[in-house]
Amino acid sequence: MRRLRWFATVCLPLGLGLAGCGLTRPPATVEAPFPPQWHAPLPHGGSVVSLADWWRQLDDPLLVELIAAAETASPNLASAAARVAEARSTRVQAGAALLPNLDGTLSASRGVSGSSFGAGGTTASSSTSSSAAIAPVTTLQAGLQSRWEIDLFGRLRADRDSAEQKLSGATAKWHDARVAVAAETANAYFAERACQQQLRVAESDAKSRGETARLTDLSARAGFTAPADAALARASASDASGRLTQQRAQCAVQRKALVALSGIDEPTLEQKLAASPAQRALPVVGSIASVPAEAISQRPDVYAAELGVASASADVGSAEAERYPKLSISGSIGRMQIRTSGFRESLDTWSIGPVSLTVPLLDFGARAANSDAAKARYTEAVSLYRANVRQAVREVEEALVNLDATDARATDADSAVKNYQASFDATQTRYSSGLASLFELEDSRRTLFAAQTARVSLQRERAQAWVALYRSMGGGWARPESPPMTSNPAAKVATSP
């Protein structure tokens, strides 16, 4: 035991001192093309409010439930969680390589030892003397063996750092997958709601046209309306009926997409949708930081790309260190016991060494090629990170523009529907009194239908822009070093892998 303590107090500091030197790595952090300010208008002038409360602001428990179900059913989220578990295992292995390993050994053997020959080389004349010369021997051995590679040039530390960055990156990608699932589910949910609104518009239009066709046909049979007008009314009713059938098919397809995303069977989902209010106003977004660098840095995919640069930097250091000598120290302690014919003897053994130095001499350029490949991957990681930042800026700018534009168009769309409805009602009254032609009525009805359809499409477009902004801003995720943001109800359904 004293020798083991000596090994720990003498050799361990020596190894740590030798491991102090290392090779220079390329920069683990690089500059990214963040613009100084947004070129799109910010909601409420850029007041900073947590993005994580978006689903709560909507006050739609069904959407929160669907997002939770989609997270559970998502194969992408399951794959991301598996990659986190794999990266965690790799990190443990890389960290363990920096420390001495210790193996225990235990062995036992039994045999005979002695000679069946007497003195002077003559064979023993009796069986008694022969059996006395041959004695069984039992050997018991127990020991500890250790081997430690001294990290002379930082290869093992680089491997550990790379594994750490990859684990953090995999965790960030898991959060990004959650944000993507939430956004995709919300888009499908809003599309379902918009489809149902459009279906109601089509049903109302088809019912109105059908009633006009019925009355016109009765009037034509009585001789008060020209057959051409009756034919026009029937054609208009058939056209509306065809659009209604098409809309029902679109809604059925959209419903199945939501079923596939959430994993909830269709009858149950239909019941939940029927029990929930069909339309809810989108809350005002007031959560975008005025400095793009602050806003974009809260995206998990940008953070993962940034960690990819740091990981690639560590990989370059590891590959470069492979070209230099390796130093390792071995040691062992043990005890051996021998038993034979009532005799017992114990022996303590220990050894330090060998101390081995491996110097690469000739590998025909293999190590240099590995180093060059690692440097190329580092250059690629830097390029991907900068491209990721540019794409993130673009997505936020586009979402802001679309959100602002749809907000500005909403008032006009409501006004158009209101006034077209008043015009249609007046025209229908005039037609019933014989003061307006069927052509005027159908033209007014067609204009109203187009305005109602445009308003539903605008509401759907605004919801898409709202969700796109949620996703492009990271969905309320915060960097590990940042203060945690208020969690949203959908985020509570899954825990970090």
Secondary structure, 3 states (H helix, E strand, C coil): CHHHHHHHHHHHHHHHHHCCCCCCCCCCCCCCCCCCCCCCCCHHHHCCCCHHHHHHHHCCHHHHHHHHHHHHHCHHHHHHHHHHHHHHHHHHHHHHCCCCEEEEEEEEEEEEECCCECHHHCECCCHHHHHHHCEEEEEEEEEEEEEEEECCCCHHHHHHHHHHHHHHHHHHHHHHHHHHHHHHHHHHHHHHHHHHHHHHHHHHHHHHHHHHHHHHHHHHHCCCCCHHHHHHHHHHHHHHHHHHHHHHHHHHHHHHHHHHHHCCCHHHHHHHHHHCCCCCCCCCCCCCCCCHHHHHCCCHHHHHHHHHHHHHHHHHHHHHHCCCCEEEEEEEEEEEEEEECCEEEEEEEEEEEEEEEECCCCCCCHHHHHHHHHHHHHHHHHHHHHHHHHHHHHHHHHHHHHHHHHHHHHHHHHHHHHHHHHHHHHHHHHHHCCCCCHHHHHHHHHHHHHHHHHHHHHHHHHHHHHHHHHHHCCCCCCCCCCCCCCCCCHHHHCCCC
